[in-house]
């Protein structure tokens, strides 16, 4: 993942989100999707286990039914026996991390079913003490707050609970204004306070997630900079060592890997004649040409040091690597970058390319592969520069590892 993108979003998109206030409790689509994807599994597990706690409390309410409304106790038990399988199915679905709208919506549905069953028992009872059961409705109100249901789901749930409660209060209390006013203040106040708490928690959770994304983006950028050559923009030696190390310990099965070692011909003379600033411009142009001639996938270019570049070509044998090396060499020569001090009379910047390839079933020996490419580069220079070595059809630089302890260099 690059420093420009994280979890499918770019830095500009991330910076556009307010850092102190998120009034609508929604991120832009890409960030919202990442938020739900990253927090979903933990949220599902949390709801699952707390759902069991809520189910246990629901059964504990049978004690109140026994003492306060004994005339409907059997009905209360039957209600629970009917609703429990439904709740268990909901918990099963929640455990498997469904989309947020399904996960949170199912929890609201479960709460409304339990509230409806309780109010139904309240209305069926003729016990003189049945009004006491109204106060148990505080439990689902608090349960949704403890479950930290997202604000909009909680708002829908509380509106449903409040509407059901209004019906129950009116039917149970009748037209006694004193009791009704007290109930309205108790239940309405509890709903409003819980909604405030849920809104603040939802907003704080989202802002904390946003802050963590920005920290991760900064960390990725710093990591990327530490692995990037500042002059050419290519990856540096540190990145090369890490990638090769990962290949050595993290690959199984047959490995095909080729290396191009590229050196700018007579670059010291170029610097001496035109100066180091022009030398830097030259290296940047060459780096851009090298990058443009590689495949989109499987190829990686590095600044190896000074005027040397290294290219990793995955999944290629030696002839294919030589062909790419020749394409790079020709492209750089065709760019006609002036080289007034070039001693061979070409008067343009050219490169020499050493090529090596490895095919192995027993693990990558990256050090030997790079050394083989470096040796091939030396031969390219010794044979007149501005060429790829070995020439196509020869195998002097190919390193083929037959087994972990049996390595042989092919060719004369």
N, C-alpha and C positions, 0 to 999 in steps of 0.2 A: 504494500500500500504506500503510495507516495504522499508527500507532504501536502499536495494539492487536493487530495481526496481522502476522505475518511468515512467509512461505512456508506459509501455511495453519495456523499454530499461534498460540496466544495467549500473552501474557506469563505468565499464571499457570501454564500447562502447561510453559513453558520453565523457570520458576523452581523447579518441583518436581523437576527432574532434579538429582542430586547433582553438585556442582562439583569434588570432589576424588577421588571414588571411584565407579567404575561396575562393580561386581563381575560382573554378568551380561553386560556389553558389549552392552546393548540399550537403545535409547531408547523412549519412548512412540511409538505407531504413527505419528502425524503427523510427529514429528521424525525418526523412522527413515526414513520415506518421503522426507523432504526431504534427509536425509543421503545416501541412496543416489542420489537424483536429481541432486544437485549434484556428488557425487564420482564417479559412475558413468562419465561419458565419459573423464575423465583416467585412471581406474583401468583401463578397457578398453584404452586406448592403451598404457599401461604394461605390462600383461600381454601384449599383442600383440607388442611389440618384444622384451621379455625372453623370450617364448616362442620366438622365433627363435634367441636365444642358447642357450636350453636344447636346442633341436633340433640346433644346431651341436655342442654338447658331446656329445650322444647319438651323433652320427656320429663324433666324435673318439674315442669309446670303442672304435671298430673297431681302433684301433692296439693297445689292450690285448688285444682278442680275437685279433689276429694273433699277438702274441708269447706270450700266456699260455695261450690255448685255441685253438691253430691248427686243431684237429680239427673245430671247429664254426664256423670263420670264414665259410664260405659260408652256413650257416644264419643266422648273425648278420647278414650282409648282406641276406638275404631278409627277415628280421624287420623290418629298418629300412625296406626298400622297401614292406612291407605297412603298417607303422605310420605312416610319414610322411604319406600322404594323409589318414589319420584325424586326425593332429595338425594338418595344414593346415586341415581342415574346422573343427576346434575353434578355431583361431586366427581363421578367417574369422568364425565366430559371435561370438567375443569382441570382434573389431574393431567390430561393429555394436551394441555396448553392450546386451547382453541383461540381464534382471534379475540382481541380485547372486547369488542362489542358483544360477542357471544358469551365470553367468560363472565364479564360484569353483569350483562343482562340476565343471565341465568341465575346469578345470585340474587338480583332484585326480584325475579320471579319467585324464587324459593321463599324469600321473606314475605312477599305479598300473599302467597299461598298459606303460610303459617298464620299470618295476621287474619286472613279471611276465615280460616278454620276456628281461630280463637273467638272472633266476633260472632261467628255462627253459633258456637256453643253458648256464648253470652246471651244471645237472643232466644235460644231454645230453652234456656234455664228459667225456672220460675222461683228459684230460691230467693229469699228476701235479702240475702247478702251478695247477690250477683254483681252489684255495682262495683264491689271491690276489685273484680276482675279487670275493670277498665285500666287500672294502674299497671297491670302487667304489660300493656301495650308500650310502655316505656322501654321494655327490653329489646324488641326489634329495632326501635329507633336508635338505641345505644349500640346495638349489634352492628348496624350498617356503618356507624361512625367508627367503631373499633376495627371493622374490616377495611376501613379506608377506601371505600368504593369511590372511584373517580367522580368528580363533582357532578357532571351532567347525568350520570347514571343514578347517583344518590338523589339528585333533585327529582328525577322521575319517580324513584322509589318512595321518597318522602311525600310527594304529592299523592301517590296512591294510598299510602298509609294514612295520611291526613284525611283524605276523602272517606275512606272506610271508617275511620274513627268518628268523623262527623255524623255519619249515619248511626253508628252505635250510640254515641252520646245522646242524640236526639231521641232514639227509640227507647233507651234505657232511662234517661233522665226526664223525658217528657218535656214539659214546658217550665221546669223549675229554673228560673234564670240564675239564681245564686250558684247552684252546682254547675250549670253549664258554663258560666263565665269562668269559674275556677278551672274547670277541665280545659277550656279553650286556652287559657293562659299557660297551664302546665304543658299540654301537648304541643301547642303552637310555639311556645318559647323553647321547648326542647328541640323541636325540628329546626327552628331558625339558628339556635346556637350550634347544633351539630353541623348544619350546612356551612356556617362560617368556619368551623374547625376543619371540615373536609376541604373547603375551598383553599384555605391557607396551606393545608398539608399538600394538596395536589399541586399547587403553584410552587411551593418550596421544593418538592420532589423534582419537578420539571426543571426548575432553575438550577438545582444541584446537578442534574444530568447534563444540562447545557454547559455548566462550568467544567464538568469532567470531560466533555467532548472538546472544549477549547484547550484544556490542558493536554489531552492526548494529541490534538492537532499540533500544538507547539512541540511536544516531545517528538512526534514523527518528523517535523520539520528539522529539528536539531539533529536527529539521527540521520536524516537524509543529507544534511549539510556535512556531517562528519564523514560521510561515505562518498562525497562528490568532489571531484576536482574543480576548484573554483575558476580556473582559467578556461577549461574546455567544456565544462558541464558534464563530462563523462564521469562514470564511477571511478573511484581511486583504488590504490593498492589495498587499502583496508577492506573495501567492499569485495575486491577480488579474492582476498584470503578467506573472508567469511563464506563466500559462495562456494569456493573450492572445498573448504573444510566441510561445509554442509553436504556437498556432493559425495565426499569421501565416506562420511558416516551415515548418510541418510538415504542412500540409493541401494536398491536391490534389483536383481535381474541383470540382463545384459545392458551395458552402458556403451554408448557411442558418443565420443566427444572429440572435437578438433580444436586446435588453437592456431590463430594467426598472430605472429609477432611482427609488428610493423615498425620500421625505423625510418625517419626522415633523412634522406641522403645529404651529406655535407651540411648539416644544420649549423654547425659551429661557424663555418664560413659565411652562412646566411646571416647569422647574428653579427659577425664581425663586420660585414659590409653594410648592412641595413640597420643594425641596432636591435636591442632586445625588445622594444615596443613592437616593431614590425615582426620580430620573431614570434611574439605572442599572438599577433593577428594571424600569422601563418599557421600556427598550431591550432587555433580555433577553427580556421577554415578546413584544415585537414580532418579535425575531429568531426566536423559537420559532414564532410564527404564520406568518411568511414561509416558514420551512423546511417546515412542515407542509402548506402549500398548493402546493408544487412537485411535479413529477413525480419518481418515484424515479430515473429515468435521464435524463441529458441536461441537467438543470437544476443550477445551482450558485449559492449565495447568498454574498455577501461584505458585510462591513461596510466601506463606502466611506470613511467618516470622520464623526466626530461623530454626528449623528442620521440620516445617510444610509446607505442600503443599495443594493447593486447585485445584480441577478440576471441570470445568463446563461442563455438558453433556446436550446438547440441544436435545429436542424431545424424551427424554427417560422417562419411568416411573420408579418406585422404583425397581422392580425386575431386570430390565435391568441394572440399575445403580449398583445394588449390584453385579451383575455378572461381570461388568467391574472392580469394586473395588476388587473383589476376584481375578480376573486375574492379576491386578497390584500387589496385595499382594503376590501371588504365584511367579510372575516373580522376585520380589525383593528377596524373600527368596531363589529362585533357583539360583540367582546370587552368593550366598555364599560369601558375603563380610565379611571377618573375624571380629568378635567382641569379643576380648579376655575377656572383662569384663561383658559379657552378663550374667545376674544372673539366667536365667531359664535353662541353660545348653545347649542351642542350639548353642551358640558360633558363630552365624552369625547374620548379621543385618536383622531385620524384621521391619515391619510397622504395625500400627493399622489404620483402616479406618472407618470413620463415614460417613453414607450415608443418604441423605434426598432428597425428590423429591416433586415437586409442579405441580399441574395442575389447571389453573385458566382461567376464561373468562374475568376477571375484572381488570387485571393489576398485575404486578409482585411485590411481597413484598420480595425483595432480602434479606433484613436484617433478616427476620424471617427464610428464607430458610437456610442461612448460619448459623444462631444460632441453627437451628435444626440439621444440620450436625455436628456442634461442640458438641452439646449435645450427639449425637450418638457416636462421637469419644471418649468422656469421658466414655460412657458405654463400648466401646470396650476395653479401658484400664482397666476399673474396672473388666472386665470379663476375664482378663488374657493376654491381648495384642496379637499381631500377629493374628488378626482376623478382619473380616468386621462386622460391626453392623449397622442395625439389621441383624440377620441371614436371609437368603432367606426364605420367607414364613411368616415372621413377619412384622408388619407394624408400629412399635412403633416410627420410626423416620419420617414417611411420613407426610408431611404437605399438606393438600388439601384445597385450598381456594374456597369456594362455591360462595361467592360474596365479594364485597369490604369490607363489615363490618361483614361477617359471616365466621369465620375461625375455623377449628376444627382439632385437632391432633387425628389420628386414631390409634387404638391399645390399649393394656392394659397399 
